[in-house]
Amino acid sequence: MLAGVLIFSIMDALLKELSTRYGAFQVSFIRSLSSLTFMVPILAWGGAWRELKVTQWSWLLVRGVLGITMLASFVYGVRTLTLSQTYSLYLTAPLLMTALSIPIFKERVRARRWVAILAGLCGVLLILRPWEEPAYEVLPSVAVLLATLCYSLSALTVRSLSRTQTRIALVFWYLLLIGVGSAVLATRDWMPLQRSDWWLFAGVGLTGTLGQLWITAAFSYAPPAVVGPFEYTALLWAFAIDRLVWSTLPSAHLILGALVVIGAGTFIIEDERRMAVDTPP
């Protein structure tokens, strides 16, 4: 999980660099196509084509639409915001997943989790500080929050899809649908691919594939309540990458808000673990 989070942080830094040259939908297309370029040989080598069989096309298409919106919104936001700012907002996903599980799965959320959700939202307010002169540009911040919402909804659909689809099918069709949809949407503002950027394309494909494989492996070895909290190490990598690559440091209010968000998310994950232990089989 630690390796997967690190490699995804590197991929997001490469996406941020690409976003200065190409539109959000085109970058989304590049990200999906480059990862598929690495994934197809793995499928062919292992003879895993049978695992790509689809039984729930409607939900896969819904997840594809969510993926296109998520990735394009994320790229649009990270182009302006620092990686640390983007991750601080994006890490509210566990809070949103908990809240969205009520209307989607009719789950009951205990009062203490609602307190954690409200605390996490307070952390977001500390990050954005809307009562002062906006520290961030509004549209990029809204775009990242939209990406977080789409990511949360997409993650919840996996709970249903994983009962009938293999993990490799979920990853393959997800990338393919994002690639095709993003390519269509990018045609209007398509920019010629620069030969000097091929190392970025290859880097995005390699890191995206490795990150997906390693995180999938982590969740197959241990339950989400065990490996989930390690996802928050992404913020540490974001701080380091911002400093090394763009020579920027996080502000005090950003660190404080991020700590509140991380604390709230970790509490929810830990509470889920305790409930799983206390519930008899």
C-alpha positions as a Markdown table, in Angstrom:
| # | Residue | x | y | z |
|---|---|---|---|---|
| 1 | Met | 0.0 | 0.0 | 0.0 |
| 2 | Leu | 2.8 | 2.4 | 0.8 |
| 3 | Ala | 4.5 | 1.6 | -2.5 |
| 4 | Gly | 1.3 | 2.0 | -4.4 |
| 5 | Val | 0.5 | 5.4 | -2.8 |
| 6 | Leu | 4.0 | 6.7 | -3.5 |
| 7 | Ile | 3.9 | 5.6 | -7.1 |
| 8 | Phe | 0.4 | 7.2 | -7.6 |
| 9 | Ser | 1.8 | 10.4 | -6.1 |
| 10 | Ile | 4.5 | 10.4 | -8.7 |
| 11 | Met | 1.9 | 9.8 | -11.4 |
| 12 | Asp | -0.2 | 12.7 | -10.2 |
| 13 | Ala | 2.9 | 15.0 | -10.4 |
| 14 | Leu | 3.4 | 13.9 | -14.0 |
| 15 | Leu | -0.3 | 14.6 | -14.7 |
| 16 | Lys | 0.2 | 18.1 | -13.2 |
| 17 | Glu | 3.1 | 18.7 | -15.6 |
| 18 | Leu | 1.1 | 17.4 | -18.6 |
| 19 | Ser | -1.9 | 19.6 | -17.7 |
| 20 | Thr | 0.2 | 22.7 | -18.5 |
| 21 | Arg | 0.5 | 21.5 | -22.1 |
| 22 | Tyr | -2.7 | 19.7 | -22.8 |
| 23 | Gly | -6.4 | 20.0 | -21.9 |
| 24 | Ala | -8.0 | 18.1 | -19.0 |
| 25 | Phe | -9.8 | 15.5 | -21.2 |
| 26 | Gln | -6.7 | 15.0 | -23.4 |
| 27 | Val | -4.6 | 14.3 | -20.3 |
| 28 | Ser | -7.3 | 11.9 | -19.1 |
| 29 | Phe | -7.0 | 10.1 | -22.4 |
| 30 | Ile | -3.2 | 10.0 | -22.2 |
| 31 | Arg | -3.4 | 8.6 | -18.6 |
| 32 | Ser | -5.8 | 5.8 | -19.6 |
| 33 | Leu | -4.1 | 4.9 | -22.9 |
| 34 | Ser | -0.6 | 4.8 | -21.4 |
| 35 | Ser | -1.7 | 2.5 | -18.6 |
| 36 | Leu | -3.5 | 0.2 | -21.0 |
| 37 | Thr | -0.4 | 0.0 | -23.1 |
| 38 | Phe | 1.4 | -1.5 | -20.1 |
| 39 | Met | -1.6 | -3.6 | -19.0 |
| 40 | Val | -2.4 | -5.4 | -22.3 |
| 41 | Pro | 1.0 | -7.2 | -22.5 |
| 42 | Ile | 0.5 | -8.4 | -18.9 |
| 43 | Leu | -2.9 | -9.8 | -19.8 |
| 44 | Ala | -1.5 | -11.5 | -22.9 |
| 45 | Trp | 1.4 | -13.0 | -21.0 |
| 46 | Gly | -0.8 | -14.4 | -18.3 |
| 47 | Gly | -3.6 | -15.5 | -20.7 |
| 48 | Ala | -6.1 | -13.7 | -18.5 |
| 49 | Trp | -8.5 | -12.6 | -21.3 |
| 50 | Arg | -11.3 | -14.8 | -19.9 |
| 51 | Glu | -11.3 | -12.7 | -16.8 |
| 52 | Leu | -12.5 | -9.7 | -18.8 |
| 53 | Lys | -16.0 | -11.1 | -19.3 |
| 54 | Val | -18.7 | -8.5 | -18.5 |
| 55 | Thr | -22.0 | -9.2 | -16.9 |
| 56 | Gln | -23.1 | -5.8 | -15.7 |
| 57 | Trp | -22.5 | -3.3 | -18.6 |
| 58 | Ser | -24.8 | -0.7 | -17.2 |
| 59 | Trp | -22.9 | -0.3 | -14.0 |
| 60 | Leu | -19.6 | -0.4 | -15.8 |
| 61 | Leu | -20.8 | 2.5 | -18.1 |
| 62 | Val | -21.9 | 4.5 | -15.0 |
| 63 | Arg | -18.5 | 3.9 | -13.5 |
| 64 | Gly | -16.8 | 5.0 | -16.7 |
| 65 | Val | -18.8 | 8.3 | -16.8 |
| 66 | Leu | -17.8 | 8.9 | -13.2 |
| 67 | Gly | -14.2 | 8.1 | -14.0 |
| 68 | Ile | -14.1 | 10.5 | -16.9 |
| 69 | Thr | -15.6 | 13.3 | -14.8 |
| 70 | Met | -13.3 | 12.4 | -11.8 |
| 71 | Leu | -10.0 | 12.3 | -13.8 |
| 72 | Ala | -10.7 | 15.4 | -15.9 |
| 73 | Ser | -11.8 | 17.4 | -12.8 |
| 74 | Phe | -8.7 | 16.3 | -10.9 |
| 75 | Val | -6.4 | 17.3 | -13.8 |
| 76 | Tyr | -8.1 | 20.7 | -14.1 |
| 77 | Gly | -7.8 | 21.3 | -10.4 |
| 78 | Val | -4.2 | 20.1 | -9.9 |
| 79 | Arg | -3.0 | 22.3 | -12.8 |
| 80 | Thr | -3.6 | 25.4 | -10.7 |
| 81 | Leu | -3.4 | 24.0 | -7.1 |
| 82 | Thr | -0.3 | 22.5 | -5.5 |
| 83 | Leu | -0.2 | 18.7 | -5.1 |
| 84 | Ser | -0.6 | 19.3 | -1.3 |
| 85 | Gln | -3.7 | 21.4 | -1.7 |
| 86 | Thr | -5.2 | 19.0 | -4.1 |
| 87 | Tyr | -4.6 | 16.0 | -1.9 |
| 88 | Ser | -5.8 | 17.8 | 1.2 |
| 89 | Leu | -9.2 | 18.1 | -0.4 |
| 90 | Tyr | -9.2 | 14.7 | -2.2 |
| 91 | Leu | -8.6 | 12.8 | 1.0 |
| 92 | Thr | -12.1 | 13.6 | 2.2 |
| 93 | Ala | -13.2 | 10.7 | 0.0 |
| 94 | Pro | -13.7 | 8.2 | 3.0 |
| 95 | Leu | -16.0 | 10.8 | 4.6 |
| 96 | Leu | -18.0 | 11.1 | 1.5 |
| 97 | Met | -18.2 | 7.3 | 1.0 |
| 98 | Thr | -19.6 | 7.0 | 4.5 |
| 99 | Ala | -22.3 | 9.7 | 3.9 |
| 100 | Leu | -23.2 | 8.4 | 0.4 |
| 101 | Ser | -23.6 | 4.8 | 1.7 |
| 102 | Ile | -26.8 | 5.9 | 3.3 |
| 103 | Pro | -28.9 | 6.8 | 0.2 |
| 104 | Ile | -27.1 | 4.2 | -2.0 |
| 105 | Phe | -26.9 | 1.1 | 0.2 |
| 106 | Lys | -29.5 | 2.1 | 2.9 |
| 107 | Glu | -26.8 | 1.7 | 5.5 |
| 108 | Arg | -27.2 | 3.0 | 9.0 |
| 109 | Val | -24.4 | 5.4 | 10.0 |
| 110 | Arg | -23.9 | 5.8 | 13.7 |
| 111 | Ala | -23.8 | 9.1 | 15.5 |
| 112 | Arg | -20.1 | 9.1 | 16.1 |
| 113 | Arg | -19.4 | 8.7 | 12.4 |
| 114 | Trp | -21.6 | 11.7 | 11.7 |
| 115 | Val | -19.4 | 13.6 | 14.2 |
| 116 | Ala | -16.3 | 12.5 | 12.3 |
| 117 | Ile | -17.9 | 13.6 | 9.0 |
| 118 | Leu | -18.7 | 17.0 | 10.4 |
| 119 | Ala | -15.2 | 17.3 | 11.8 |
| 120 | Gly | -13.8 | 16.4 | 8.4 |
| 121 | Leu | -15.9 | 19.1 | 6.7 |
| 122 | Cys | -14.5 | 21.6 | 9.3 |
| 123 | Gly | -11.1 | 20.5 | 8.2 |
| 124 | Val | -12.0 | 21.4 | 4.6 |
| 125 | Leu | -13.2 | 24.8 | 5.8 |
| 126 | Leu | -9.8 | 25.3 | 7.5 |
| 127 | Ile | -8.1 | 24.4 | 4.2 |
| 128 | Leu | -10.2 | 26.7 | 2.0 |
| 129 | Arg | -10.9 | 29.5 | 4.6 |
| 130 | Pro | -13.9 | 31.0 | 2.8 |
| 131 | Trp | -14.3 | 33.6 | 5.5 |
| 132 | Glu | -11.1 | 35.3 | 4.4 |
| 133 | Glu | -9.9 | 36.4 | 1.1 |
| 134 | Pro | -9.9 | 33.1 | -0.9 |
| 135 | Ala | -6.5 | 31.3 | -0.5 |
| 136 | Tyr | -7.3 | 29.1 | -3.5 |
| 137 | Glu | -8.9 | 29.8 | -6.8 |
| 138 | Val | -12.6 | 28.8 | -6.5 |
| 139 | Leu | -13.0 | 26.8 | -9.7 |
| 140 | Pro | -10.0 | 24.5 | -9.3 |
| 141 | Ser | -11.0 | 23.8 | -5.7 |
| 142 | Val | -14.6 | 23.0 | -6.8 |
| 143 | Ala | -13.2 | 20.8 | -9.5 |
| 144 | Val | -11.1 | 18.8 | -7.0 |
| 145 | Leu | -14.2 | 18.4 | -4.7 |
| 146 | Leu | -16.2 | 17.2 | -7.7 |
| 147 | Ala | -13.4 | 14.7 | -8.5 |
| 148 | Thr | -13.6 | 13.5 | -4.9 |
| 149 | Leu | -17.3 | 13.1 | -5.1 |
| 150 | Cys | -17.1 | 11.1 | -8.4 |
| 151 | Tyr | -14.2 | 9.0 | -6.9 |
| 152 | Ser | -16.4 | 8.2 | -3.9 |
| 153 | Leu | -19.4 | 7.2 | -6.0 |
| 154 | Ser | -17.1 | 5.1 | -8.3 |
| 155 | Ala | -15.6 | 3.3 | -5.3 |
| 156 | Leu | -19.1 | 2.5 | -3.9 |
| 157 | Thr | -20.1 | 1.0 | -7.3 |
| 158 | Val | -17.1 | -1.4 | -7.0 |
| 159 | Arg | -18.8 | -2.9 | -4.0 |
| 160 | Ser | -21.6 | -4.2 | -6.2 |
| 161 | Leu | -19.5 | -4.9 | -9.3 |
| 162 | Ser | -16.9 | -6.9 | -7.5 |
| 163 | Arg | -19.5 | -9.6 | -6.7 |
| 164 | Thr | -19.7 | -10.5 | -10.4 |
| 165 | Gln | -16.6 | -9.0 | -12.0 |
| 166 | Thr | -12.9 | -9.8 | -11.5 |
| 167 | Arg | -10.6 | -7.1 | -10.3 |
| 168 | Ile | -8.7 | -7.2 | -13.6 |
| 169 | Ala | -11.9 | -6.7 | -15.5 |
| 170 | Leu | -12.9 | -3.7 | -13.4 |
| 171 | Val | -9.5 | -2.1 | -14.0 |
| 172 | Phe | -9.3 | -2.9 | -17.7 |
| 173 | Trp | -12.8 | -1.7 | -18.7 |
| 174 | Tyr | -12.6 | 1.3 | -16.4 |
| 175 | Leu | -9.4 | 2.5 | -18.1 |
| 176 | Leu | -10.8 | 1.7 | -21.6 |
| 177 | Leu | -14.1 | 3.5 | -21.0 |
| 178 | Ile | -12.2 | 6.5 | -19.6 |
| 179 | Gly | -9.9 | 6.5 | -22.6 |
| 180 | Val | -12.6 | 6.3 | -25.2 |
| 181 | Gly | -14.8 | 8.8 | -23.6 |
| 182 | Ser | -12.0 | 11.3 | -22.9 |
| 183 | Ala | -10.7 | 11.0 | -26.4 |
| 184 | Val | -14.2 | 11.9 | -27.8 |
| 185 | Leu | -14.5 | 14.9 | -25.5 |
| 186 | Ala | -11.0 | 16.1 | -26.2 |
| 187 | Thr | -11.3 | 16.2 | -30.0 |
| 188 | Arg | -12.5 | 19.8 | -29.9 |
| 189 | Asp | -9.4 | 21.2 | -28.2 |
| 190 | Trp | -6.9 | 18.5 | -29.2 |
| 191 | Met | -3.3 | 19.5 | -29.1 |
| 192 | Pro | -0.6 | 17.7 | -31.1 |
| 193 | Leu | 1.4 | 15.4 | -28.8 |
| 194 | Gln | 4.9 | 16.7 | -28.5 |
| 195 | Arg | 7.8 | 14.2 | -29.0 |
| 196 | Ser | 9.6 | 15.8 | -26.0 |
| 197 | Asp | 6.8 | 14.6 | -23.7 |
| 198 | Trp | 7.0 | 10.9 | -24.5 |
| 199 | Trp | 8.9 | 10.3 | -21.3 |
| 200 | Leu | 5.9 | 11.8 | -19.4 |
| 201 | Phe | 3.5 | 9.6 | -21.3 |
| 202 | Ala | 5.6 | 6.5 | -20.5 |
| 203 | Gly | 6.0 | 7.6 | -16.9 |
| 204 | Val | 2.2 | 8.0 | -16.4 |
| 205 | Gly | 1.5 | 4.6 | -17.9 |
| 206 | Leu | 4.1 | 2.8 | -15.9 |
| 207 | Thr | 3.3 | 4.5 | -12.5 |
| 208 | Gly | -0.4 | 4.2 | -13.1 |
| 209 | Thr | -0.2 | 0.4 | -13.9 |
| 210 | Leu | 2.2 | -0.4 | -11.0 |
| 211 | Gly | 0.2 | 1.7 | -8.5 |
| 212 | Gln | -3.1 | 0.0 | -9.5 |
| 213 | Leu | -1.5 | -3.5 | -9.2 |
| 214 | Trp | 0.2 | -2.8 | -5.9 |
| 215 | Ile | -2.9 | -1.2 | -4.2 |
| 216 | Thr | -5.1 | -4.0 | -5.5 |
| 217 | Ala | -2.6 | -6.5 | -4.1 |
| 218 | Ala | -2.6 | -4.6 | -0.7 |
| 219 | Phe | -6.4 | -4.9 | -0.5 |
| 220 | Ser | -6.3 | -8.6 | -1.4 |
| 221 | Tyr | -3.8 | -9.3 | 1.4 |
| 222 | Ala | -5.5 | -7.4 | 4.2 |
| 223 | Pro | -8.9 | -5.8 | 4.8 |
| 224 | Pro | -9.5 | -2.1 | 4.0 |
| 225 | Ala | -9.5 | -1.2 | 7.7 |
| 226 | Val | -5.9 | -2.3 | 7.9 |
| 227 | Val | -4.4 | -0.9 | 4.7 |
| 228 | Gly | -6.8 | 2.0 | 4.2 |
| 229 | Pro | -5.1 | 4.4 | 6.7 |
| 230 | Phe | -1.9 | 4.1 | 4.8 |
| 231 | Glu | -3.5 | 6.0 | 1.9 |
| 232 | Tyr | -3.1 | 9.2 | 3.9 |
| 233 | Thr | 0.7 | 9.0 | 3.5 |
| 234 | Ala | 0.0 | 10.5 | 0.1 |
| 235 | Leu | 0.0 | 13.9 | 1.7 |
| 236 | Leu | 3.5 | 13.4 | 3.0 |
| 237 | Trp | 4.7 | 12.5 | -0.6 |
| 238 | Ala | 2.8 | 15.6 | -1.9 |
| 239 | Phe | 4.6 | 17.8 | 0.6 |
| 240 | Ala | 7.9 | 16.3 | -0.5 |
| 241 | Ile | 7.2 | 16.5 | -4.3 |
| 242 | Asp | 5.9 | 20.1 | -4.0 |
| 243 | Arg | 9.1 | 21.1 | -2.3 |
| 244 | Leu | 11.5 | 19.2 | -4.6 |
| 245 | Val | 9.8 | 19.9 | -7.9 |
| 246 | Trp | 8.0 | 23.2 | -7.5 |
| 247 | Ser | 9.8 | 24.7 | -4.4 |
| 248 | Thr | 6.6 | 25.3 | -2.5 |
| 249 | Leu | 5.8 | 24.6 | 1.1 |
| 250 | Pro | 2.4 | 24.0 | 2.8 |
| 251 | Ser | 0.9 | 26.7 | 4.9 |
| 252 | Ala | 0.1 | 26.2 | 8.6 |
| 253 | His | -3.7 | 26.3 | 7.9 |
| 254 | Leu | -3.3 | 23.7 | 5.2 |
| 255 | Ile | -1.4 | 21.3 | 7.5 |
| 256 | Leu | -4.0 | 21.9 | 10.3 |
| 257 | Gly | -6.9 | 21.3 | 8.0 |
| 258 | Ala | -5.3 | 18.2 | 6.5 |
| 259 | Leu | -4.7 | 16.8 | 9.9 |
| 260 | Val | -8.3 | 17.2 | 10.8 |
| 261 | Val | -9.4 | 15.5 | 7.6 |
| 262 | Ile | -7.0 | 12.7 | 8.1 |
| 263 | Gly | -8.0 | 12.3 | 11.7 |
| 264 | Ala | -11.7 | 12.1 | 10.8 |
| 265 | Gly | -11.1 | 9.6 | 8.0 |
| 266 | Thr | -8.9 | 7.4 | 10.1 |
| 267 | Phe | -11.6 | 7.4 | 12.9 |
| 268 | Ile | -14.2 | 6.1 | 10.4 |
| 269 | Ile | -11.9 | 3.4 | 9.1 |
| 270 | Glu | -11.0 | 2.3 | 12.6 |
| 271 | Asp | -14.6 | 2.4 | 13.6 |
| 272 | Glu | -15.4 | 0.1 | 10.7 |
| 273 | Arg | -12.7 | -2.3 | 11.8 |
| 274 | Arg | -14.0 | -2.4 | 15.4 |
| 275 | Met | -17.5 | -3.1 | 14.1 |
| 276 | Ala | -16.2 | -6.0 | 11.9 |
| 277 | Val | -14.5 | -7.5 | 14.9 |
| 278 | Asp | -17.5 | -7.1 | 17.2 |
| 279 | Thr | -20.0 | -8.5 | 14.7 |
| 280 | Pro | -20.3 | -12.3 | 15.0 |
| 281 | Pro | -19.8 | -14.3 | 11.8 |
